[in-house]
Amino acid sequence: MGMEVLQLDHEDKTDDLVSAAAKTLDEGGLVVFPTETVYGVAARVDRPKAIVRLRKVKSREDDTPFTVHIGTKDDANRYVAVLDGVAERFARKGWPGPLTLLLQTNIQDALATQELDASTARSLAPEGIIGLRCPDHAFASAMLRAIQAPVVASSANYADQSPPRSGSAVVDEFRREIDLLIDAGTTRYAKASTVVRVQGDDYEIVRAGVYDERIIRKMATLTILFVCTGNTCRSPMAAGIARKMLAERLGCRVGELRKRGIVVESAGTFGGASGAADHAIEAMRRRGADISRHHSRSLTQEHVHQADYVFAMTEAHVDAVIRTAPSSNDRVFLLLGDQDLPDPFGGSEEQYEHCAQTIEQALEKRIREVKI
């Protein structure tokens, strides 16, 4: 069977091309497909002849595993029983996107319900490490969701060539080895994904790519965000108390939290450039927390995306956070759980003290819930 080339130049053609790609993979063929980084060549892992062909075209005659590509980040649970800590933060913040994660797994247990034989399962993670990639490309995601089996892929090039950044860049020699090419033009980043190995609470950048070291570090950081209105009273007080509690929990100084990979921030739905209220600063001073250098800021989408936990002071703040970043609804919580925390702004010192006491009591429970 000769190679077929299908052009993805209109969104209304996506369903037909997804069906064509899925059919080719189901029949044991090789498909070159677009992602947001470079073009990949895919095969179903349960089609032995396809895997043999893929190994040949990629010059991988040994047992080096290929990366499993998944259609949604939730599909990672099919291959890794528990995603927590640093791995969970990478998956939540980096997927879908140009990030490949190398994760520890008991692959045979994880794939027990997928009807793969033991040898095929082991081929995905022969040393207990599996590579997972969740592309941020509409066609790639749809194709991967349409296939009822693990799909592995690698860049669509020979070992001595550069990965192709467009369908037309897939060289003729390589084209002769495949069955179907989905050509969607030039990729968004035209650069390979960043590969990160995660072991427990540690991580290592194995291959530089779209995400640089700074972005990877931010993804790995545990970030707690407190949100109020003006970011001068409730949220900076909550952040100050939370830093103190976390430092005590870890047995370190507040100034060492960042080195421990923990950041506690605050923002306001109408935050500006003012400092913390005087009564707020004094209430924190009495608790051994210093917020005297705090400067209020307005809530942004980036703040929410980078946060692992968002604690809001009122239901209105919860709604504002979700409007800012709709995907955050599973990690935004009302600080007091079932009631709003009144704003002490403009009030007496006693009102600020009562507010601080309420925050402190709530955080004694909330901080225990934070997974470090």
C-alpha positions as CSV (number, residue, x, y, z in Angstrom):
1,M,0.0,0.0,0.0
2,G,1.4,3.4,-1.0
3,M,1.6,6.4,1.2
4,E,-1.5,8.7,1.2
5,V,-1.2,12.4,1.9
6,L,-4.3,14.3,3.4
7,Q,-4.3,18.0,3.7
8,L,-5.8,19.5,6.9
9,D,-6.5,23.0,5.7
10,H,-10.1,23.4,7.0
11,E,-11.5,22.7,10.4
12,D,-14.5,21.0,8.9
13,K,-12.3,18.3,7.5
14,T,-10.9,17.3,10.9
15,D,-13.4,14.5,11.7
16,D,-12.8,12.8,8.3
17,L,-9.1,13.0,8.7
18,V,-9.2,11.7,12.3
19,S,-11.3,8.7,11.1
20,A,-8.7,8.1,8.3
21,A,-5.8,8.2,10.7
22,A,-7.5,6.0,13.3
23,K,-8.4,3.5,10.6
24,T,-4.8,3.4,9.4
25,L,-3.4,2.9,12.9
26,D,-6.1,0.2,13.7
27,E,-4.9,-1.7,10.6
28,G,-1.3,-1.7,11.8
29,G,-0.1,1.3,9.7
30,L,2.2,4.2,10.5
31,V,0.8,7.7,10.5
32,V,2.7,11.0,10.4
33,F,0.6,13.6,12.2
34,P,1.0,17.3,13.3
35,T,1.5,18.5,16.9
36,E,2.2,21.9,18.3
37,T,6.0,21.2,18.3
38,V,7.1,19.0,15.4
39,Y,5.5,16.2,13.2
40,G,5.4,12.8,14.8
41,V,5.1,9.3,13.4
42,A,2.6,7.1,15.4
43,A,1.8,3.4,15.8
44,R,-0.6,1.4,18.0
45,V,1.5,-0.4,20.6
46,D,-0.7,-3.6,20.2
47,R,0.2,-3.9,16.5
48,P,3.5,-5.8,16.6
49,K,4.3,-5.4,12.9
50,A,3.7,-1.6,13.2
51,I,6.1,-1.4,16.1
52,V,8.7,-3.4,14.2
53,R,8.4,-0.9,11.3
54,L,8.5,2.1,13.6
55,R,11.7,0.7,15.2
56,K,13.2,0.2,11.8
57,V,12.4,3.7,10.5
58,K,13.7,5.3,13.7
59,S,16.8,3.0,13.9
60,R,15.7,1.7,17.3
61,E,16.5,-2.0,17.1
62,D,16.9,-2.3,20.9
63,D,14.2,-2.2,23.5
64,T,14.3,1.6,24.0
65,P,10.7,2.5,24.5
66,F,8.8,5.1,22.5
67,T,6.8,7.9,24.2
68,V,3.1,7.2,24.7
69,H,0.9,10.0,23.4
70,I,-2.4,10.7,25.1
71,G,-5.4,12.7,24.0
72,T,-6.2,14.3,27.4
73,K,-4.2,14.8,30.5
74,D,-6.6,12.6,32.4
75,D,-5.5,9.7,30.3
76,A,-2.2,9.7,32.2
77,N,-4.1,7.8,34.9
78,R,-4.3,4.8,32.6
79,Y,-0.5,4.5,32.8
80,V,0.5,5.9,36.2
81,A,-1.6,4.8,39.1
82,V,-1.0,8.0,41.2
83,L,0.1,11.4,39.9
84,D,1.0,13.5,42.9
85,G,3.5,16.1,44.1
86,V,5.8,17.4,41.4
87,A,4.5,15.0,38.7
88,E,0.9,16.2,39.3
89,R,2.0,19.8,39.1
90,F,3.8,19.2,35.8
91,A,0.8,17.4,34.3
92,R,-1.7,20.0,35.4
93,K,0.3,23.0,34.4
94,G,2.1,21.6,31.4
95,W,-0.6,19.5,29.6
96,P,-1.8,19.7,27.0
97,G,1.4,21.3,25.8
98,P,5.0,20.8,24.7
99,L,6.1,18.8,27.7
100,T,7.1,15.1,27.8
101,L,7.2,13.5,31.3
102,L,9.3,10.5,32.2
103,L,7.4,8.9,35.1
104,Q,7.8,5.9,37.4
105,T,5.1,3.3,36.9
106,N,4.1,-0.3,37.5
107,I,3.0,-0.6,34.0
108,Q,1.4,-4.1,34.1
109,D,-0.8,-3.1,37.0
110,A,-1.7,0.2,35.4
111,L,-2.7,-1.5,32.1
112,A,-4.5,-4.5,33.7
113,T,-7.8,-3.3,32.2
114,Q,-6.6,-2.5,28.7
115,E,-6.3,-6.1,27.5
116,L,-2.6,-5.9,26.5
117,D,-0.4,-9.0,26.9
118,A,2.4,-8.7,29.5
119,S,5.1,-8.4,26.8
120,T,3.4,-5.5,25.1
121,A,2.7,-3.8,28.4
122,R,6.4,-4.1,29.4
123,S,7.5,-2.6,26.1
124,L,6.0,0.7,27.2
125,A,8.1,0.9,30.4
126,P,10.7,-1.9,30.4
127,E,12.6,-0.3,33.3
128,G,9.6,1.0,35.2
129,I,9.8,4.4,33.5
130,I,7.2,5.5,31.0
131,G,7.3,8.6,28.7
132,L,4.0,10.4,28.4
133,R,3.2,13.3,26.1
134,C,-0.2,15.2,25.7
135,P,0.0,17.3,22.6
136,D,-1.7,20.7,22.5
137,H,-3.0,20.3,18.9
138,A,-6.7,19.8,18.0
139,F,-6.0,17.1,15.4
140,A,-3.5,15.2,17.5
141,S,-5.8,15.2,20.5
142,A,-8.8,14.1,18.5
143,M,-6.9,11.3,16.8
144,L,-5.5,10.0,20.1
145,R,-8.9,10.0,21.7
146,A,-10.4,8.1,18.8
147,I,-8.1,5.1,19.3
148,Q,-8.9,2.5,21.9
149,A,-5.3,1.4,22.7
150,P,-2.0,3.0,23.6
151,V,-0.4,4.9,20.8
152,V,3.4,5.5,20.7
153,A,5.1,8.1,18.6
154,S,8.4,9.7,17.8
155,S,9.5,12.6,15.7
156,A,9.0,11.9,12.0
157,N,12.6,11.9,10.9
158,Y,15.6,9.6,10.6
159,A,18.1,9.6,13.4
160,D,20.5,11.9,11.5
161,Q,17.9,14.4,10.4
162,S,16.1,17.4,12.1
163,P,12.5,16.8,13.1
164,P,10.1,18.1,10.5
165,R,8.2,21.3,11.3
166,S,5.7,21.0,8.4
167,G,4.2,18.2,6.4
168,S,6.2,19.2,3.4
169,A,9.4,18.9,5.4
170,V,8.9,15.1,5.9
171,V,11.6,13.9,3.5
172,D,10.7,11.6,0.5
173,E,12.8,8.8,1.9
174,F,10.9,8.8,5.2
175,R,7.6,9.1,3.4
176,R,8.2,5.8,1.7
177,E,8.2,4.1,5.1
178,I,4.8,5.4,6.2
179,D,1.2,4.8,5.2
180,L,-0.5,8.1,5.9
181,L,0.6,11.7,6.3
182,I,-1.7,14.4,7.7
183,D,-0.3,17.7,6.5
184,A,-1.5,20.7,8.6
185,G,1.2,23.1,7.5
186,T,3.9,24.6,9.8
187,T,3.7,23.7,13.5
188,R,3.1,26.4,16.1
189,Y,6.4,26.2,17.9
190,A,8.6,24.5,15.3
191,K,10.7,23.1,18.2
192,A,10.7,19.8,20.1
193,S,9.0,19.3,23.4
194,T,10.9,19.7,26.7
195,V,11.6,16.3,28.3
196,V,11.6,16.1,32.1
197,R,12.3,13.1,34.3
198,V,10.4,13.0,37.6
199,Q,11.6,10.8,40.5
200,G,9.7,11.4,43.7
201,D,10.0,15.1,44.6
202,D,12.9,15.6,42.3
203,Y,13.0,16.4,38.6
204,E,15.6,16.7,35.9
205,I,15.4,18.3,32.4
206,V,16.6,15.6,30.1
207,R,16.1,17.5,26.8
208,A,15.7,21.3,26.4
209,G,12.7,22.3,24.2
210,V,9.9,24.8,24.0
211,Y,9.7,25.2,27.8
212,D,12.9,26.7,29.2
213,E,14.4,26.0,32.7
214,R,12.6,29.0,34.2
215,I,9.1,27.8,33.0
216,I,9.8,24.3,34.2
217,R,10.9,25.5,37.6
218,K,7.6,27.5,37.9
219,M,5.6,24.4,37.0
220,A,7.4,22.4,39.6
221,T,6.8,25.0,42.3
222,L,4.0,24.5,44.8
223,T,2.1,27.8,44.6
224,I,-0.7,28.8,47.0
225,L,-2.7,31.9,46.1
226,F,-5.0,34.0,48.3
227,V,-7.5,36.3,46.7
228,C,-9.6,39.2,48.1
229,T,-10.7,42.5,46.7
230,G,-8.0,45.2,47.1
231,N,-5.2,42.9,48.2
232,T,-4.4,45.1,51.1
233,C,-6.0,43.3,54.1
234,R,-7.4,39.8,54.0
235,S,-5.3,38.1,51.3
236,P,-1.9,39.4,52.4
237,M,-2.7,38.6,56.0
238,A,-3.7,35.0,54.9
239,A,-0.5,34.7,52.9
240,G,1.6,35.9,55.8
241,I,0.1,33.4,58.2
242,A,0.3,30.6,55.6
243,R,4.0,31.2,55.1
244,K,4.6,31.0,58.8
245,M,2.6,27.8,59.2
246,L,4.3,26.1,56.2
247,A,7.7,27.0,57.5
248,E,6.9,25.6,60.9
249,R,5.6,22.4,59.2
250,L,8.8,22.0,57.2
251,G,11.1,23.1,60.0
252,C,12.6,25.9,58.1
253,R,12.6,29.7,58.0
254,V,10.0,31.6,56.0
255,G,12.7,32.9,53.8
256,E,13.7,29.3,52.8
257,L,10.3,28.3,51.5
258,R,11.1,29.3,47.9
259,K,14.2,27.1,48.0
260,R,12.0,24.3,49.2
261,G,9.9,24.8,46.1
262,I,7.0,26.6,47.8
263,V,5.6,30.0,46.9
264,V,2.7,31.7,48.8
265,E,1.2,34.7,47.0
266,S,-1.8,37.0,47.1
267,A,-3.8,39.1,44.7
268,G,-7.0,41.2,44.5
269,T,-9.8,41.3,42.0
270,F,-9.3,45.1,42.1
271,G,-5.8,45.2,43.4
272,G,-3.6,48.3,42.8
273,A,-0.2,49.5,43.8
274,S,-0.7,50.3,47.4
275,G,0.8,48.6,50.4
276,A,-0.8,46.5,53.1
277,A,-3.1,48.3,55.5
278,D,-1.4,49.5,58.7
279,H,-3.8,47.5,61.0
280,A,-3.1,44.4,58.8
281,I,0.7,44.9,59.2
282,E,0.3,45.2,63.0
283,A,-2.0,42.2,63.3
284,M,0.7,40.1,61.5
285,R,3.5,41.6,63.5
286,R,1.8,40.2,66.6
287,R,1.9,36.8,65.0
288,G,5.5,36.9,63.9
289,A,4.7,37.4,60.3
290,D,6.0,40.4,58.3
291,I,3.9,41.8,55.5
292,S,5.3,45.3,55.8
293,R,6.8,45.2,52.3
294,H,3.7,43.9,50.6
295,H,2.5,45.7,47.5
296,S,-1.0,44.9,46.2
297,R,-1.6,43.6,42.7
298,S,-4.4,42.7,40.5
299,L,-5.4,39.1,39.8
300,T,-4.4,37.8,36.4
301,Q,-4.9,34.6,34.5
302,E,-1.2,33.7,34.8
303,H,-1.5,34.0,38.6
304,V,-4.3,31.4,38.6
305,H,-2.8,29.1,36.1
306,Q,0.4,28.8,38.2
307,A,-1.4,28.2,41.4
308,D,-2.0,24.7,42.9
309,Y,-4.4,26.0,45.5
310,V,-6.5,29.2,45.4
311,F,-8.2,30.3,48.5
312,A,-10.7,33.1,48.1
313,M,-12.3,35.2,50.8
314,T,-15.9,35.3,49.5
315,E,-18.1,33.5,47.0
316,A,-17.8,36.5,44.7
317,H,-14.0,36.1,44.7
318,V,-14.4,32.4,43.9
319,D,-16.5,33.4,40.9
320,A,-14.0,36.1,39.8
321,V,-11.2,33.5,39.9
322,I,-13.1,31.1,37.8
323,R,-14.1,33.8,35.3
324,T,-10.4,34.7,35.0
325,A,-9.3,31.1,34.4
326,P,-12.3,28.7,33.9
327,S,-10.1,25.6,34.1
328,S,-9.3,26.5,37.8
329,N,-12.7,25.5,39.2
330,D,-11.3,22.3,40.8
331,R,-8.6,24.1,42.8
332,V,-10.4,27.2,44.0
333,F,-11.8,27.1,47.5
334,L,-13.6,29.4,49.9
335,L,-11.2,29.9,52.7
336,L,-13.8,29.5,55.4
337,G,-15.4,26.6,53.6
338,D,-19.0,27.6,53.9
339,Q,-19.1,31.4,54.5
340,D,-17.6,34.7,53.4
341,L,-14.9,36.4,55.4
342,P,-16.0,40.1,55.9
343,D,-13.7,42.8,54.7
344,P,-12.1,44.8,57.6
345,F,-10.9,47.6,55.2
346,G,-11.4,51.0,56.8
347,G,-12.3,49.3,60.1
348,S,-10.8,49.5,63.6
349,E,-7.7,47.7,64.9
350,E,-10.1,45.3,66.7
351,Q,-11.9,44.4,63.5
352,Y,-8.5,43.6,61.8
353,E,-7.5,41.5,64.8
354,H,-10.8,39.5,64.6
355,C,-10.3,39.0,60.9
356,A,-6.7,37.8,61.5
357,Q,-7.9,35.3,64.2
358,T,-10.6,34.0,61.8
359,I,-8.0,33.5,59.0
360,E,-5.6,31.8,61.4
361,Q,-8.3,29.3,62.6
362,A,-9.2,28.5,59.0
363,L,-5.6,28.0,57.9
364,E,-4.9,25.6,60.7
365,K,-7.1,23.2,58.7
366,R,-6.4,24.4,55.2
367,I,-2.6,24.1,55.5
368,R,-2.9,20.5,56.7
369,E,-4.8,19.8,53.4
370,V,-2.0,21.1,51.3
371,K,0.0,18.3,49.7
372,I,3.7,19.2,49.9
